[in-house]
Amino acid sequence: MYAWVDEGEKNYLIETKMPGVEKKDVKLDVYDALIQVTSDGDSYAYRGYLHLPLKIEPKSTTATFKNGILRVTAPLSEKLGRPVKVEIK
């Protein structure tokens, strides 16, 4: 899966192009650090996985699909996996 990923301070913004795909055929599954996109239509099949370096909040993740572009906003988890800056003295 080719995707544009922007890691912000509080979330990931993810965008992937799916030309010729219809919204009704797109399925998005979100895990702690994995996003899975699948789509099966009459003339196409699409499956992609995106492994993220930091954990996200699956229940707070949102997505839109318009003009063949899937946009996902995945909030970073405040739990395990988030780096903490430590001041060096």
C-alpha positions in Angstrom: 0.0 0.0 0.0 1.4 3.4 -1.0 0.4 6.0 1.5 1.4 9.5 2.5 1.9 9.7 6.3 2.4 12.8 8.4 3.2 12.3 12.1 1.9 15.3 14.0 2.3 16.0 17.7 -1.0 14.4 18.5 -1.9 12.2 15.6 -1.0 10.6 12.3 -2.6 11.9 9.1 -2.6 9.2 6.4 -3.7 9.5 2.8 -3.8 6.8 0.2 -5.1 7.0 -3.4 -7.5 4.3 -4.6 -8.5 5.2 -8.1 -11.6 3.5 -9.4 -12.6 2.2 -6.0 -16.0 3.0 -4.5 -16.6 4.0 -0.9 -19.0 1.2 -0.3 -16.3 -1.4 -1.2 -13.6 0.0 1.2 -13.0 -1.7 4.6 -10.7 -0.2 7.2 -9.4 -2.1 10.2 -7.3 -0.3 12.8 -5.2 -2.0 15.4 -2.7 -0.6 18.0 0.0 0.1 15.4 -1.4 -1.3 12.2 -3.9 0.0 9.6 -5.4 -2.5 7.2 -7.3 -1.3 4.1 -9.1 -3.8 1.9 -11.5 -3.4 -1.0 -13.1 -5.9 -3.4 -15.1 -4.6 -6.3 -16.4 -6.0 -9.5 -13.2 -5.2 -11.4 -10.6 -4.7 -8.7 -9.2 -6.1 -5.5 -7.1 -4.0 -3.1 -5.3 -4.9 0.1 -2.8 -2.8 2.0 -1.1 -2.8 5.4 0.5 0.2 7.1 2.7 -0.5 10.2 3.1 2.5 12.3 6.1 3.2 14.6 4.0 4.5 17.5 0.8 3.1 18.9 -2.5 4.7 18.1 -6.0 4.8 19.5 -8.1 2.6 17.2 -11.4 3.6 18.8 -10.7 7.3 18.1 -9.5 6.9 14.6 -11.6 8.6 11.9 -11.6 8.2 8.1 -13.2 9.8 5.0 -13.3 8.6 1.4 -13.8 11.0 -1.5 -12.9 11.0 -5.2 -10.8 7.8 -4.7 -8.7 9.2 -1.8 -8.9 7.6 1.7 -7.9 10.0 4.5 -7.3 8.6 8.0 -6.7 10.6 11.2 -5.3 8.3 13.9 -4.6 9.8 17.3 -1.4 8.8 19.0 -1.8 6.7 22.1 -0.9 8.2 25.4 -0.1 4.7 26.6 2.8 2.4 25.7 4.9 3.1 22.8 5.1 6.9 23.0 8.6 8.3 23.5 9.2 10.6 26.4 11.8 13.4 26.3 14.3 13.2 29.1 16.3 16.3 30.1 20.0 15.5 30.2 21.7 17.3 33.1 
